[in-house]
Amino acid sequence: MRAAILREAHQAIDVADVTIADPIGHEVLIRTAAAGVCHSDLHFQQGLYTCPMPAVLGHESAGIVEAVGPEVTYVKPGDHVITCLSVFCGHCRYCTTGRPNLCEDRESTQRKETDSPRLSQDGDELFQFANLASYAEQLLVHEHAVCKIREEMPLDKAALIGCGVTTGVGAALNTADVKPGSTVAVFGCGGIGLSAVQGARIAAAGRVVAVDTITSKLQLAKQLGATDLVNARDGDPVEQIMDLTGGNGVAYSFEAVGLKETAEQAFGVIERGGTATIIGMIPEGVKIEITGQDILGERKLQGSSMGSNRFRVDMPNYVEMYLRGQLLLDEMISHHIALDDINEACEALLVGEVARQVIVFDM
């Protein structure tokens, strides 16, 4: 099969032929239908985060099961599935207390060192990014990394649920538990930020302020549920949001950019007793600074890991929301592209004009 391989940080991604193993044990072989191009992968290409290399990137995908290992009980060939990087072991303290997104034994879902690798090239093992490696024509994953969905769900839209939607909508509905009528600010209107905007709308927030520096993305945020738009190029976004709220600030804020500055701004706009939730991947080693005085006002700063998901519950719900017209996904797709366009897609992410680009594998 063909796959997109990152061989070194700061280098172009190489699309080449790769060998994928047959499924064993609890593994599922999937024919990839679509994969979203997420900024998180770009962090590794840019060296802001590290992983073993060479690596097959990608972590937001949907497809159709082709074959299963002898111990698989959850899916069968022909099933439509969404993958999720929150693969869970099912037996650790987090899994058994209802927080599988924080699973601490994902290692147990991988192959043993004595097994042949899932992915290889010319006999050399390739790292399977996020236990998925979605930028490939096929996926070989543990059954605890997939969620079965209705066949009526278009797979290019379903792919978005694999990461961006589950992360952003989940941050609003699960992690922060946004209350009806409340005020919300979302910093960053990429795929995850736009999903957080939608999560706030679905939660019936009274006011949703979207913050970005690109007008087209702000307009899309308005289409998806934002009531107010703040262009950070027009001045300090904290001051702009304070002006919009009569100096009160917001009850909930979400940072979906992954920068120290925007994380501190997200904290700076919350009211006394408010909650700032960091969704973005702030580079390794970077510290966020807040004042002790603000903490005394019962303001809270928290992180969100993949929208605090229980993905086999959440993802079918998001599918139903889409099919009912409550969750808008068509509008979030900027372009459908081919796997060979992956480097151009990464460049478009750096420029920042796109929401979500989706690789479609029958192109």
URRABEL-V443613 format. One record per residue. N is the residue number from 1. RES is the residue in one letter. PHI is phi in whole degrees, 0 to 359 (none if undefined). Layout:
N,RES,PHI
N,RES,PHI
This chain:
1,M,none
2,R,259
3,A,211
4,A,260
5,I,246
6,L,263
7,R,267
8,E,210
9,A,299
10,H,70
11,Q,246
12,A,295
13,I,277
14,D,257
15,V,266
16,A,209
17,D,284
18,V,225
19,T,265
20,I,245
21,A,283
22,D,280
23,P,291
24,I,233
25,G,52
26,H,264
27,E,272
28,V,234
29,L,261
30,I,238
31,R,276
32,T,291
33,A,264
34,A,204
35,A,215
36,G,283
37,V,264
38,C,256
39,H,297
40,S,301
41,D,297
42,L,296
43,H,303
44,F,282
45,Q,295
46,Q,276
47,G,80
48,L,285
49,Y,231
50,T,239
51,C,208
52,P,300
53,M,227
54,P,291
55,A,226
56,V,271
57,L,277
58,G,103
59,H,206
60,E,227
61,S,210
62,A,214
63,G,188
64,I,235
65,V,295
66,E,257
67,A,201
68,V,224
69,G,286
70,P,294
71,E,260
72,V,284
73,T,238
74,Y,276
75,V,230
76,K,220
77,P,305
78,G,100
79,D,291
80,H,270
81,V,221
82,I,251
83,T,267
84,C,213
85,L,289
86,S,279
87,V,301
88,F,237
89,C,279
90,G,91
91,H,229
92,C,283
93,R,297
94,Y,284
95,C,298
96,T,279
97,T,245
98,G,84
99,R,232
100,P,296
101,N,295
102,L,257
103,C,317
104,E,254
105,D,228
106,R,296
107,E,304
108,S,289
109,T,268
110,Q,263
111,R,289
112,K,287
113,E,298
114,T,280
115,D,276
116,S,292
117,P,291
118,R,295
119,L,234
120,S,207
121,Q,216
122,D,54
123,G,87
124,D,260
125,E,293
126,L,250
127,F,289
128,Q,267
129,F,301
130,A,57
131,N,62
132,L,234
133,A,64
134,S,281
135,Y,279
136,A,204
137,E,290
138,Q,222
139,L,234
140,L,235
141,V,224
142,H,290
143,E,297
144,H,280
145,A,251
146,V,232
147,C,231
148,K,285
149,I,227
150,R,292
151,E,291
152,E,291
153,M,282
154,P,299
155,L,288
156,D,292
157,K,285
158,A,300
159,A,303
160,L,299
161,I,291
162,G,298
163,C,217
164,G,304
165,V,290
166,T,300
167,T,289
168,G,283
169,V,299
170,G,296
171,A,300
172,A,284
173,L,277
174,N,260
175,T,295
176,A,272
177,D,55
178,V,302
179,K,266
180,P,303
181,G,82
182,S,280
183,T,258
184,V,223
185,A,233
186,V,238
187,F,264
188,G,104
189,C,243
190,G,277
191,G,302
192,I,285
193,G,297
194,L,297
195,S,291
196,A,295
197,V,302
198,Q,294
199,G,300
200,A,295
201,R,296
202,I,298
203,A,284
204,A,68
205,A,300
206,G,282
207,R,214
208,V,233
209,V,261
210,A,260
211,V,237
212,D,199
213,T,248
214,I,244
215,T,300
216,S,298
217,K,288
218,L,295
219,Q,295
220,L,294
221,A,300
222,K,295
223,Q,297
224,L,267
225,G,140
226,A,290
227,T,263
228,D,223
229,L,238
230,V,234
231,N,267
232,A,294
233,R,288
234,D,273
235,G,140
236,D,307
237,P,295
238,V,296
239,E,296
240,Q,296
241,I,290
242,M,297
243,D,296
244,L,297
245,T,258
246,G,65
247,G,85
248,N,276
249,G,84
250,V,243
251,A,283
252,Y,223
253,S,228
254,F,226
255,E,255
256,A,235
257,V,250
258,G,94
259,L,232
260,K,304
261,E,299
262,T,288
263,A,296
264,E,292
265,Q,295
266,A,299
267,F,289
268,G,291
269,V,260
270,I,275
271,E,284
272,R,301
273,G,84
274,G,278
275,T,229
276,A,255
277,T,246
278,I,266
279,I,255
280,G,294
281,M,272
282,I,291
283,P,308
284,E,306
285,G,86
286,V,278
287,K,255
288,I,261
289,E,250
290,I,225
291,T,268
292,G,297
293,Q,298
294,D,293
295,I,297
296,L,295
297,G,277
298,E,59
299,R,279
300,K,241
301,L,242
302,Q,220
303,G,258
304,S,225
305,S,259
306,M,51
307,G,66
308,S,48
309,N,279
310,R,243
311,F,297
312,R,285
313,V,264
314,D,291
315,M,297
316,P,299
317,N,295
318,Y,293
319,V,300
320,E,297
321,M,299
322,Y,294
323,L,294
324,R,275
325,G,86
326,Q,276
327,L,254
328,L,263
329,L,245
330,D,305
331,E,293
332,M,278
333,I,275
334,S,284
335,H,208
336,H,263
337,I,227
338,A,263
339,L,303
340,D,294
341,D,269
342,I,299
343,N,291
344,E,295
345,A,295
346,C,295
347,E,297
348,A,296
349,L,297
350,L,296
351,V,294
352,G,94
353,E,279
354,V,261
355,A,269
356,R,221
357,Q,258
358,V,239
359,I,284
360,V,248
361,F,272
362,D,257
363,M,282
